[in-house]
Amino acid sequence: MRWIAPALMVLAAAALTAAAAPDEEAHKPDAAAGKKLFIAKGCVACHQADGRGGIRLSGNPTPDWRNPVRMADSTYDDAYLRDCITNGKPKSGMVSWKKQLEPHQIDDLIAYIRTFSRTAEAKKKK
């Protein structure tokens, strides 16, 4: 019976170590998966297929994600986009998606949103 307590301590330590170890299977944002969600969830209705936005539901128009200067501004970082998608922006008409999307799907959407400004920048350079 004396071995039970030390054995439990070893098991507990192993469990804590495993929990603290980084997940090697961590999700890498996938813009292609984000595009599918963008279409399937109806984001296109307000944000347009090319990300130009401009549709007014209430208040301000939706942003133009093609603008590389705007999208490079630290105001529009991934945390800001994640907050917009997750919690919505009721004053602007943006709804919350936290009950419809998993965190990795939101990351996929953000990766796709970022492609609009890269595509616009590449077209300017040609």
N, C-alpha and C positions, 0 to 999 in steps of 0.2 A: 504494500500500500504506500510505502514511502516514495516510490518511483512515480506515482500518479501526479503529484504536484509539479515536480520538475518536468515531466513529460508534457503536461498542460501548458507550462510556461514556454517550452520550446515550440509547441504548436501555435500558441498565441503570437510569439515573436515571428514565426514563419508567415503567419497570416498577415501581420502588419507589414512585413517586408514586401510581400506580394502585392498588397493593396497600394503601397507607396511606389512600387516600380512603375515606370512609364509604360503605357499601353503601346506595344509594338504594332498593334493593329489600328492605331489612331487613324481617324478619318482624314483624308486629304480632300479638301474642297474640289469638287468636280463641276466645272462650268457646263459641260454637256448635260449632266444630270440637272443642273440648275435651269438650263434652257427648257428642258422638258417640263419642269415644275412651273416655270414662268408662264408657259403656254397653258398647261393643264389647270392651273389655279386661277387663271383669268387675269393675271397681272398685266397682260397686253392691253386690256380694256382701258386702263388709265395711263400706263407707262409707254404704250406703243411698242410695236414689234422691234423697232430699232432703238428703243430707249430714249426717244426724244421727249417723251412726256407731254406736258402742256394741257392735259385734260383737267378741268376744274370740277371737282365734286362739291367742294365747299372751300372757301378761303383761297389760298394760293394754288397756282397750278402745280402739277407734279413736276419734279426736276428733270432737267435734260442731262441724262447720264453720259451723253456723248461728249460733253465738254471736258476735255482732259485737265484744264486748269481747275475747274470746280471739283472734279473728282480727285485731284491730287491734293486739294486743300485738306488740312488735318481735321477740319470740321466734319468732313464726309468720310471719315475713316471707317474701317470695318465695324468697330464697336457702335458707331452711330447708325450704320445701316442695319446691324443686328437688332438694335433697340427699336428702330422703325418697324421692321418686319415682325419682331416678337410682340411688341406692345402696341403697335399702331400709333397713329398721330391723329386722334379724333377731330381736332380742329381743322385738319386738312382733308379729312375724309378717309385717310389710310386706316384700314382695319387691322386688328391684332390677329396674328397667325399662330400664336403660341399653342393653341389647342389643335391646330390642323397640321402643323409641321414639327418634325423632330429637329433638334439642334443641328444635326449634320445636314439636313435639308436646307436649313437657313444658311449654313455656310456655303452650300452649293449655289444657292440663289445669289449670294454676295459675289461669289467667284464669277457667275454669269454677268451680273450687273457691271462688274469691273471690265468685262470684255468690250462694252460699248465705247468707253473712252479710248481704249487701246486701238480699236478698229478705226475710230474717227481720227486719231493721231496718225495712224499708218496711212490713211487715205490722204491726209494733208501733205505727207512727205513725198508722195508720188508725183 
